[in-house]
Amino acid sequence: MRAVQKNMSRRATGVARPQQRRPPLSGAEIQARVLHRDGLILVIDKPAGLAVHAGPSKAPNLEECFDALRFGLPRPPALAHRLDADTSGVLVLGRHPKALSKLGRLFSGRDTEKTYWAVVRGAPPAGEGVFDQKLLKVNTRSGWSVKVSDKGQTAVTRYKVLGCGPDMTWLELKPETGRTHQIRVHCAAAGCPVIADRLYGTAEPGQQLHLHSRGIVLPLSKTKPPIVVTAPPPPHMLEALKACSWVA
């Protein structure tokens, strides 16, 4: 009787229990994406097209899947850094607060080495080099973006051509700073935007961004070798990579 009265009262006041939606990936699906696991960290292969955390739109996001990644610990892991929603590949998670604190120092101190693969339209100015234009985040009525500006923050990206195809180039990119959209803006400013970059280039209907977090080196211990993890390229980049002479 009391339960019925409570339900009636809840309806009368317009207060309802929040409904918890199903995560965008099942437990088996997110666990299959684990590339590395130890007592401190998890490294997963993030799928393209899925935001890593909840944004203003409240769209489905990767954090909603983390409960399936406890592997016996009392709490789910948490993000140690971020990737754009449309970027695939290596993503590091800390399994507890102590691990997250250690990872935070590594990432802020630039002690990690990140490697990205991109397939771009056209080609950069040389076979290898450095993009070092300063970047400034700007707000507009339609949203925000990043542009090259002398008023911006220092941003450094080292690049190397790994292969070429018809009007496209396969690049290895190693950012030395972690600015928002850094690789995408640097490539676009060099006249070779990442394929399917809707914000800084062009994209055909149904195309996905050809930017992939290929690998990371994490020196977590002073007495052990660094952790080295790589992620396979996503399905939507395979055709372009093969056209640029990549061999699986």
C-alpha positions in Angstrom: 0.0 0.0 0.0 2.8 2.4 0.9 4.6 1.6 -2.4 1.4 2.4 -4.3 1.0 5.7 -2.4 4.6 6.6 -3.2 4.1 6.0 -6.9 0.9 8.0 -6.9 2.6 10.9 -5.2 5.5 10.7 -7.6 3.1 11.0 -10.6 1.2 13.8 -8.9 4.4 15.9 -8.5 5.7 15.1 -11.9 8.9 13.5 -10.5 9.9 10.3 -12.2 12.8 8.0 -11.7 15.6 8.6 -14.3 15.8 5.8 -16.9 19.2 4.4 -17.4 19.8 3.8 -21.1 21.8 0.9 -22.5 25.5 1.6 -23.1 26.4 2.1 -26.8 28.7 -1.0 -26.6 27.9 -4.2 -24.8 30.2 -5.5 -22.1 31.6 -8.1 -24.5 32.1 -5.5 -27.2 34.0 -3.1 -25.0 36.1 -5.9 -23.4 37.1 -7.1 -26.9 38.6 -3.7 -27.5 41.1 -3.9 -24.6 44.6 -3.8 -25.9 46.5 -3.7 -22.6 45.6 -4.4 -19.0 47.5 -4.3 -15.8 46.9 -3.2 -12.2 47.2 0.5 -13.0 45.8 1.1 -16.5 43.7 -0.2 -19.4 44.4 0.8 -23.0 41.5 0.3 -25.3 40.9 0.7 -29.0 38.3 3.5 -29.2 35.8 3.2 -32.1 35.4 6.1 -34.5 32.2 8.1 -34.2 31.7 7.8 -30.5 32.4 10.6 -28.0 34.6 9.6 -25.0 32.4 11.4 -22.5 29.0 13.1 -22.2 28.7 16.5 -23.8 25.9 19.1 -24.0 24.0 16.9 -26.5 23.9 14.0 -24.0 24.6 11.6 -26.8 25.8 8.1 -26.2 29.4 8.0 -25.1 32.2 5.7 -24.3 32.2 6.4 -20.5 28.8 4.7 -20.3 30.6 1.4 -21.1 33.3 1.6 -18.5 31.4 -0.3 -15.8 32.1 -3.5 -17.8 35.9 -2.7 -17.5 36.2 -3.1 -13.7 37.8 -6.5 -13.9 37.3 -7.1 -10.2 38.0 -3.6 -9.0 35.3 -1.7 -6.9 35.0 1.1 -9.4 35.1 1.5 -13.2 38.2 3.1 -14.8 38.3 6.7 -15.9 39.8 8.7 -18.8 43.4 9.6 -18.5 43.2 11.8 -21.7 40.8 12.3 -24.6 40.3 11.7 -28.3 37.9 13.5 -30.6 34.6 11.7 -31.2 35.5 10.9 -34.8 39.1 9.7 -34.0 39.7 6.0 -33.5 42.4 4.1 -31.7 44.5 4.0 -28.6 42.9 5.5 -25.5 44.4 5.2 -22.0 42.2 4.7 -18.8 43.3 4.8 -15.2 41.9 2.0 -13.0 42.0 3.9 -9.7 42.8 7.5 -8.4 46.5 6.7 -7.8 46.9 5.5 -11.4 45.0 8.5 -12.7 47.3 10.9 -10.8 50.4 9.2 -12.2 49.0 9.3 -15.7 48.1 13.0 -15.3 51.7 13.8 -14.5 52.9 11.8 -17.5 50.6 13.5 -19.9 51.1 17.0 -18.6 54.9 16.6 -18.5 54.9 15.3 -22.1 56.6 12.1 -21.0 54.4 10.0 -23.3 54.9 9.5 -27.0 51.8 9.4 -29.1 51.7 8.3 -32.7 48.8 9.0 -35.1 48.1 7.8 -38.6 46.1 10.0 -41.0 45.2 9.9 -44.6 45.1 13.4 -46.0 44.0 15.0 -49.3 47.0 16.2 -51.3 50.4 16.1 -49.6 52.5 18.1 -47.0 55.3 20.4 -48.2 58.0 17.7 -47.6 58.6 14.0 -46.9 59.0 14.8 -43.3 59.0 17.9 -41.1 57.4 19.9 -38.3 54.1 21.8 -38.2 54.5 24.5 -35.5 51.9 27.1 -36.1 50.3 28.5 -32.9 46.6 27.5 -32.4 43.8 29.5 -31.0 40.3 28.3 -30.0 37.6 30.6 -31.2 33.8 30.7 -30.4 31.2 31.6 -33.0 27.5 31.6 -33.2 27.5 28.1 -34.8 29.9 26.7 -32.2 33.7 26.7 -31.7 36.7 25.7 -33.7 40.5 26.2 -33.7 42.5 28.3 -36.1 46.1 29.2 -36.7 46.9 32.5 -35.0 49.9 34.3 -33.6 47.7 34.9 -30.5 47.3 31.2 -29.9 49.2 28.6 -27.9 52.3 26.9 -29.0 51.6 23.7 -30.9 54.1 21.3 -32.4 53.4 18.2 -34.6 56.1 16.2 -36.2 55.1 14.4 -39.4 56.5 11.8 -41.8 55.1 10.5 -45.2 54.6 6.8 -45.1 52.9 6.3 -48.5 51.1 8.0 -51.3 48.0 7.3 -53.4 45.8 9.1 -56.0 45.6 12.6 -54.5 46.1 11.3 -51.0 49.0 10.8 -48.6 49.4 8.5 -45.6 51.1 10.3 -42.7 52.6 9.4 -39.4 52.1 12.3 -36.9 53.6 12.7 -33.5 52.2 15.6 -31.5 54.6 17.1 -29.0 51.8 19.2 -27.5 48.2 18.4 -26.8 46.1 21.2 -28.2 42.5 20.7 -29.2 42.2 19.5 -32.9 45.9 20.1 -33.2 46.7 17.5 -35.9 43.5 18.3 -37.9 44.2 22.1 -38.0 47.9 21.7 -38.7 47.2 19.4 -41.6 44.5 21.7 -43.0 46.8 24.7 -42.7 49.5 22.9 -44.6 47.1 22.4 -47.5 46.5 18.7 -46.8 43.4 18.3 -44.7 42.5 14.9 -43.2 40.1 13.0 -45.4 36.4 13.5 -44.2 37.3 16.4 -41.8 33.9 18.2 -41.9 35.2 21.1 -39.7 38.6 21.9 -41.4 38.2 20.2 -44.8 35.4 18.5 -46.7 33.6 15.2 -46.4 31.3 13.2 -48.7 28.1 11.8 -47.2 28.8 8.8 -45.0 32.5 9.3 -44.9 34.4 9.0 -41.6 37.4 11.0 -40.4 40.6 9.3 -41.5 42.5 10.0 -38.3 43.7 7.2 -36.0 45.5 7.1 -32.7 48.0 4.4 -33.8 50.1 3.9 -30.7 51.4 5.2 -27.4 54.5 4.7 -25.2 54.0 5.1 -21.5 57.1 5.1 -19.2 55.1 4.2 -16.0 58.0 2.6 -14.1 61.6 3.7 -13.6 62.7 0.1 -13.2 60.7 -1.5 -16.1 60.6 -0.9 -19.8 57.9 1.5 -21.0 54.5 0.1 -22.0 54.1 0.2 -25.8 50.6 -0.3 -27.2 49.4 -0.1 -30.8 45.9 -0.2 -32.3 45.0 -1.7 -35.7 43.6 0.8 -38.2 39.8 1.0 -38.3 37.8 -0.6 -41.1 36.8 2.7 -42.7 40.5 3.7 -43.3 41.6 0.4 -44.8 40.8 1.2 -48.5 42.7 4.5 -48.4 45.6 3.0 -46.5 45.9 0.2 -49.1 45.8 2.8 -51.9 48.8 4.4 -50.2 50.8 1.1 -50.2 50.0 0.0 -46.7 50.1 -3.8 -46.3 48.2 -5.5 -43.5 
